[in-house]
Amino acid sequence: MDRHLHFPDPGHLSTISASIVVSYALLPFLQAPARQVEFSLFGFLVSFQLNFFNLISLLTAAMAASGMDWLLRDHPRRKDKTTIPHLFLPALTAAAIGFPLGLIEISPSWWVIMGLGSILVVLIFIAEYISMDESDIRYPLALMVLSAVSYSLFLIIAIAMRMADVRLFLMLLILPSAYAFFCLRILKFRLGGPWRFEWAAALSLIIAQALIALFYWPLSPVRFGLLLLGPAYGLVGIAASRVEHPDERIYVEPLILAGIFWILGILLG
């Protein structure tokens, strides 16, 4: 019996992973002065500091997306499936590694973050490859990994944007958009069938409203991220429960975990 235990080509996987790792490993030896970038967007002044770490993050994100596409095109079960939904999470993960690397001094902790981040990128490559085939016996495990990484990335992006003191309109452009993509993927994983665009749009609108409320509170970046992650996680769980069991009210598990995130935000913030 075919157990569908497909694995990405080791040569291709090692090439992509090594390219990303080398890009970050060279950072301590390559330095460039930061530049202040300003431009107008829809009548708003956008201002941010562009440094070498930001450029490497963008470069590694592009490398991760193109590398994931390269791996998936050799998948024996791909057929006419598009690879586009599988490219965003590796790209966002590779880019997110650059945030802490650009904020802390070069030290053993810096190398630990770089090493663990590189391992995480490799695991996501493998999980995305497995998720291309729903009949793969490792498919549920791959979905758990990808869902957990999605929530973690949402938390990292929220904390990083709060730490960088990004203006509200930019947060409203980026965070709800990223959340909408994560909603689509996670609901697709849990429910199968068509993409749930209506649920993603509705939940993203609620998160945008929560973001506006939390933005004006004097919250630390960690507390801000955790308080936003609570409803972000709970809403997806409630939506999935409503679709799976429309005649039942299964809200306990999503609300409990959302409450745990809020408690952590209060205690750790």
ABEGO torsion letter per residue (X at the ends): XBAGBBBBBAAAAAAAAAAAAAAAAAAAABBBBBBBBBBBBGGBBBBBBBBAAAAAAAAAAAAAAAAAAAAAAABAAAEABBAAAAAAAAAAAAAAAAAAAAABBBBAAAAAAAAAAAAAAAAAAAAAAAAABAABAAAAAAAAAAAAAAAAAAAAAAAAAAAAGBBAAAAAAAAAAAAAAAAAAAAAAAAEEBBBAAAAAAAAAAAAAAAAAAAABBBBAAAAAAAAAAAAAAAAAAAAAAAABAABBBAAAAAAAAAAAAAAAAAAX
